[in-house]
Amino acid sequence: MEENYMVKRLGYFILTIAIILAVPYTAAVAADADFFKGKTIRIIVAYSPGGGFDAYSRMLARHMPKHIPGNPVMIVQNMPGAGGLIASNYLYN
């Protein structure tokens, strides 16, 4: 009997913590719902088109906007050369 009570109490504790952690997140998502609306997100790939990183980036660009509030447009921009130094300098500047 004592073990059942402790398991139930632990379950309520975990549920309470989950609710406490979820409430601020839902408020933040509701406040930023229109932030990405009508915007474009560029994914910079430091390698040539047709490679593995390019394929992963294009897959991400195809499916990720569905999961971001406001459904922004995502494009992939390839910047090959110098082992990724050109893309790194572009992001830095």
PyMOL CGO cylinders between C-alpha atoms (Angstrom):
from pymol import cmd
from pymol.cgo import CYLINDER

trace = [
    CYLINDER, 0.00, 0.00, 0.00, 2.81, 2.39, 0.91, 0.3, 1, 1, 1, 1, 1, 1,
    CYLINDER, 2.81, 2.39, 0.91, 4.62, 1.80, -2.43, 0.3, 1, 1, 1, 1, 1, 1,
    CYLINDER, 4.62, 1.80, -2.43, 1.49, 2.57, -4.46, 0.3, 1, 1, 1, 1, 1, 1,
    CYLINDER, 1.49, 2.57, -4.46, 1.04, 5.84, -2.58, 0.3, 1, 1, 1, 1, 1, 1,
    CYLINDER, 1.04, 5.84, -2.58, 4.67, 6.85, -3.24, 0.3, 1, 1, 1, 1, 1, 1,
    CYLINDER, 4.67, 6.85, -3.24, 4.42, 6.03, -6.96, 0.3, 1, 1, 1, 1, 1, 1,
    CYLINDER, 4.42, 6.03, -6.96, 1.23, 8.05, -7.26, 0.3, 1, 1, 1, 1, 1, 1,
    CYLINDER, 1.23, 8.05, -7.26, 2.78, 10.96, -5.37, 0.3, 1, 1, 1, 1, 1, 1,
    CYLINDER, 2.78, 10.96, -5.37, 5.88, 10.87, -7.61, 0.3, 1, 1, 1, 1, 1, 1,
    CYLINDER, 5.88, 10.87, -7.61, 3.62, 10.88, -10.67, 0.3, 1, 1, 1, 1, 1, 1,
    CYLINDER, 3.62, 10.88, -10.67, 1.79, 13.98, -9.46, 0.3, 1, 1, 1, 1, 1, 1,
    CYLINDER, 1.79, 13.98, -9.46, 5.11, 15.67, -8.71, 0.3, 1, 1, 1, 1, 1, 1,
    CYLINDER, 5.11, 15.67, -8.71, 6.44, 15.00, -12.22, 0.3, 1, 1, 1, 1, 1, 1,
    CYLINDER, 6.44, 15.00, -12.22, 3.18, 16.20, -13.77, 0.3, 1, 1, 1, 1, 1, 1,
    CYLINDER, 3.18, 16.20, -13.77, 3.32, 19.40, -11.72, 0.3, 1, 1, 1, 1, 1, 1,
    CYLINDER, 3.32, 19.40, -11.72, 6.92, 20.09, -12.79, 0.3, 1, 1, 1, 1, 1, 1,
    CYLINDER, 6.92, 20.09, -12.79, 5.99, 19.47, -16.45, 0.3, 1, 1, 1, 1, 1, 1,
    CYLINDER, 5.99, 19.47, -16.45, 3.11, 21.95, -16.25, 0.3, 1, 1, 1, 1, 1, 1,
    CYLINDER, 3.11, 21.95, -16.25, 5.27, 24.55, -14.53, 0.3, 1, 1, 1, 1, 1, 1,
    CYLINDER, 5.27, 24.55, -14.53, 7.90, 24.23, -17.26, 0.3, 1, 1, 1, 1, 1, 1,
    CYLINDER, 7.90, 24.23, -17.26, 5.39, 24.24, -20.14, 0.3, 1, 1, 1, 1, 1, 1,
    CYLINDER, 5.39, 24.24, -20.14, 3.43, 27.38, -19.20, 0.3, 1, 1, 1, 1, 1, 1,
    CYLINDER, 3.43, 27.38, -19.20, 6.23, 29.93, -19.88, 0.3, 1, 1, 1, 1, 1, 1,
    CYLINDER, 6.23, 29.93, -19.88, 7.06, 28.18, -23.15, 0.3, 1, 1, 1, 1, 1, 1,
    CYLINDER, 7.06, 28.18, -23.15, 3.49, 28.44, -24.45, 0.3, 1, 1, 1, 1, 1, 1,
    CYLINDER, 3.49, 28.44, -24.45, 3.37, 32.12, -23.50, 0.3, 1, 1, 1, 1, 1, 1,
    CYLINDER, 3.37, 32.12, -23.50, 6.63, 32.77, -25.35, 0.3, 1, 1, 1, 1, 1, 1,
    CYLINDER, 6.63, 32.77, -25.35, 5.41, 30.95, -28.45, 0.3, 1, 1, 1, 1, 1, 1,
    CYLINDER, 5.41, 30.95, -28.45, 2.15, 32.90, -28.44, 0.3, 1, 1, 1, 1, 1, 1,
    CYLINDER, 2.15, 32.90, -28.44, 4.02, 36.21, -28.11, 0.3, 1, 1, 1, 1, 1, 1,
    CYLINDER, 4.02, 36.21, -28.11, 6.42, 35.42, -30.96, 0.3, 1, 1, 1, 1, 1, 1,
    CYLINDER, 6.42, 35.42, -30.96, 3.89, 33.80, -33.30, 0.3, 1, 1, 1, 1, 1, 1,
    CYLINDER, 3.89, 33.80, -33.30, 4.13, 36.60, -35.87, 0.3, 1, 1, 1, 1, 1, 1,
    CYLINDER, 4.13, 36.60, -35.87, 7.87, 37.27, -35.59, 0.3, 1, 1, 1, 1, 1, 1,
    CYLINDER, 7.87, 37.27, -35.59, 8.85, 35.04, -38.53, 0.3, 1, 1, 1, 1, 1, 1,
    CYLINDER, 8.85, 35.04, -38.53, 5.74, 35.75, -40.61, 0.3, 1, 1, 1, 1, 1, 1,
    CYLINDER, 5.74, 35.75, -40.61, 6.78, 36.99, -44.07, 0.3, 1, 1, 1, 1, 1, 1,
    CYLINDER, 6.78, 36.99, -44.07, 10.51, 36.60, -43.34, 0.3, 1, 1, 1, 1, 1, 1,
    CYLINDER, 10.51, 36.60, -43.34, 13.18, 34.55, -45.08, 0.3, 1, 1, 1, 1, 1, 1,
    CYLINDER, 13.18, 34.55, -45.08, 15.69, 32.37, -43.26, 0.3, 1, 1, 1, 1, 1, 1,
    CYLINDER, 15.69, 32.37, -43.26, 18.86, 31.56, -45.19, 0.3, 1, 1, 1, 1, 1, 1,
    CYLINDER, 18.86, 31.56, -45.19, 20.84, 28.42, -44.49, 0.3, 1, 1, 1, 1, 1, 1,
    CYLINDER, 20.84, 28.42, -44.49, 24.48, 28.94, -45.47, 0.3, 1, 1, 1, 1, 1, 1,
    CYLINDER, 24.48, 28.94, -45.47, 26.22, 25.76, -46.66, 0.3, 1, 1, 1, 1, 1, 1,
    CYLINDER, 26.22, 25.76, -46.66, 29.99, 25.99, -46.91, 0.3, 1, 1, 1, 1, 1, 1,
    CYLINDER, 29.99, 25.99, -46.91, 30.26, 23.24, -49.53, 0.3, 1, 1, 1, 1, 1, 1,
    CYLINDER, 30.26, 23.24, -49.53, 29.27, 22.75, -53.16, 0.3, 1, 1, 1, 1, 1, 1,
    CYLINDER, 29.27, 22.75, -53.16, 25.76, 21.73, -54.24, 0.3, 1, 1, 1, 1, 1, 1,
    CYLINDER, 25.76, 21.73, -54.24, 25.07, 18.03, -54.45, 0.3, 1, 1, 1, 1, 1, 1,
    CYLINDER, 25.07, 18.03, -54.45, 27.01, 16.96, -51.37, 0.3, 1, 1, 1, 1, 1, 1,
    CYLINDER, 27.01, 16.96, -51.37, 25.84, 15.53, -48.10, 0.3, 1, 1, 1, 1, 1, 1,
    CYLINDER, 25.84, 15.53, -48.10, 25.63, 18.84, -46.22, 0.3, 1, 1, 1, 1, 1, 1,
    CYLINDER, 25.63, 18.84, -46.22, 23.67, 20.33, -49.11, 0.3, 1, 1, 1, 1, 1, 1,
    CYLINDER, 23.67, 20.33, -49.11, 21.19, 17.44, -49.06, 0.3, 1, 1, 1, 1, 1, 1,
    CYLINDER, 21.19, 17.44, -49.06, 20.70, 17.71, -45.29, 0.3, 1, 1, 1, 1, 1, 1,
    CYLINDER, 20.70, 17.71, -45.29, 20.25, 21.47, -45.53, 0.3, 1, 1, 1, 1, 1, 1,
    CYLINDER, 20.25, 21.47, -45.53, 17.68, 21.23, -48.30, 0.3, 1, 1, 1, 1, 1, 1,
    CYLINDER, 17.68, 21.23, -48.30, 15.74, 18.60, -46.37, 0.3, 1, 1, 1, 1, 1, 1,
    CYLINDER, 15.74, 18.60, -46.37, 15.80, 20.87, -43.32, 0.3, 1, 1, 1, 1, 1, 1,
    CYLINDER, 15.80, 20.87, -43.32, 14.70, 23.87, -45.42, 0.3, 1, 1, 1, 1, 1, 1,
    CYLINDER, 14.70, 23.87, -45.42, 11.80, 21.88, -46.84, 0.3, 1, 1, 1, 1, 1, 1,
    CYLINDER, 11.80, 21.88, -46.84, 10.37, 20.61, -43.57, 0.3, 1, 1, 1, 1, 1, 1,
    CYLINDER, 10.37, 20.61, -43.57, 11.43, 23.07, -40.84, 0.3, 1, 1, 1, 1, 1, 1,
    CYLINDER, 11.43, 23.07, -40.84, 9.10, 26.02, -41.72, 0.3, 1, 1, 1, 1, 1, 1,
    CYLINDER, 9.10, 26.02, -41.72, 6.08, 23.90, -40.76, 0.3, 1, 1, 1, 1, 1, 1,
    CYLINDER, 6.08, 23.90, -40.76, 7.40, 23.78, -37.20, 0.3, 1, 1, 1, 1, 1, 1,
    CYLINDER, 7.40, 23.78, -37.20, 8.25, 27.48, -36.83, 0.3, 1, 1, 1, 1, 1, 1,
    CYLINDER, 8.25, 27.48, -36.83, 5.42, 29.90, -35.94, 0.3, 1, 1, 1, 1, 1, 1,
    CYLINDER, 5.42, 29.90, -35.94, 4.68, 32.20, -38.87, 0.3, 1, 1, 1, 1, 1, 1,
    CYLINDER, 4.68, 32.20, -38.87, 5.87, 29.68, -41.51, 0.3, 1, 1, 1, 1, 1, 1,
    CYLINDER, 5.87, 29.68, -41.51, 8.92, 31.59, -42.80, 0.3, 1, 1, 1, 1, 1, 1,
    CYLINDER, 8.92, 31.59, -42.80, 10.50, 30.87, -46.17, 0.3, 1, 1, 1, 1, 1, 1,
    CYLINDER, 10.50, 30.87, -46.17, 13.78, 28.96, -45.89, 0.3, 1, 1, 1, 1, 1, 1,
    CYLINDER, 13.78, 28.96, -45.89, 16.37, 28.97, -48.66, 0.3, 1, 1, 1, 1, 1, 1,
    CYLINDER, 16.37, 28.97, -48.66, 19.73, 27.24, -48.96, 0.3, 1, 1, 1, 1, 1, 1,
    CYLINDER, 19.73, 27.24, -48.96, 22.71, 29.27, -50.15, 0.3, 1, 1, 1, 1, 1, 1,
    CYLINDER, 22.71, 29.27, -50.15, 25.90, 27.42, -51.09, 0.3, 1, 1, 1, 1, 1, 1,
    CYLINDER, 25.90, 27.42, -51.09, 29.24, 29.20, -50.56, 0.3, 1, 1, 1, 1, 1, 1,
    CYLINDER, 29.24, 29.20, -50.56, 31.95, 26.70, -51.48, 0.3, 1, 1, 1, 1, 1, 1,
    CYLINDER, 31.95, 26.70, -51.48, 35.63, 27.52, -51.30, 0.3, 1, 1, 1, 1, 1, 1,
    CYLINDER, 35.63, 27.52, -51.30, 38.62, 27.68, -49.00, 0.3, 1, 1, 1, 1, 1, 1,
    CYLINDER, 38.62, 27.68, -49.00, 37.41, 24.76, -46.90, 0.3, 1, 1, 1, 1, 1, 1,
    CYLINDER, 37.41, 24.76, -46.90, 34.46, 26.74, -45.53, 0.3, 1, 1, 1, 1, 1, 1,
    CYLINDER, 34.46, 26.74, -45.53, 36.42, 29.93, -44.85, 0.3, 1, 1, 1, 1, 1, 1,
    CYLINDER, 36.42, 29.93, -44.85, 34.37, 32.00, -47.33, 0.3, 1, 1, 1, 1, 1, 1,
    CYLINDER, 34.37, 32.00, -47.33, 31.11, 31.02, -45.62, 0.3, 1, 1, 1, 1, 1, 1,
    CYLINDER, 31.11, 31.02, -45.62, 32.64, 31.63, -42.18, 0.3, 1, 1, 1, 1, 1, 1,
    CYLINDER, 32.64, 31.63, -42.18, 33.80, 35.11, -43.17, 0.3, 1, 1, 1, 1, 1, 1,
    CYLINDER, 33.80, 35.11, -43.17, 30.38, 35.86, -44.64, 0.3, 1, 1, 1, 1, 1, 1,
    CYLINDER, 30.38, 35.86, -44.64, 28.64, 34.87, -41.40, 0.3, 1, 1, 1, 1, 1, 1,
    CYLINDER, 28.64, 34.87, -41.40, 31.14, 36.82, -39.33, 0.3, 1, 1, 1, 1, 1, 1,
    CYLINDER, 31.14, 36.82, -39.33, 30.68, 40.01, -41.33, 0.3, 1, 1, 1, 1, 1, 1,
]
cmd.load_cgo(trace, "trace")
